[in-house]
Amino acid sequence: MRAGRPAQGKAEILVTYTVGACRKDVFRRGEVMFIETIPMEVAERRVRELRQRWPTHFVDWHYFGGRAVFKKLRKPWWRRIW
């Protein structure tokens, strides 16, 4: 079996991620939660999990120096009550 080719008789599964830019307000004013050296696919999954755990905050990530920086920013009160 050569690299880059699926094994005979097995289906190839491709997963694509659409990663947009980090929210500007979170990027500028957000509080750093943690920094990790992980690929973008893992970072995007982690952000989706964090958004479910922190519903009162905007959570996003961006790369800086080859590392994923995760930030959170508390939502304004009118966004939290609706």
Helices and strands as residue ranges (DSSP letters): H 24-29, E 31-36, H 40-53, E 57-64, E 67-74, H 77-81
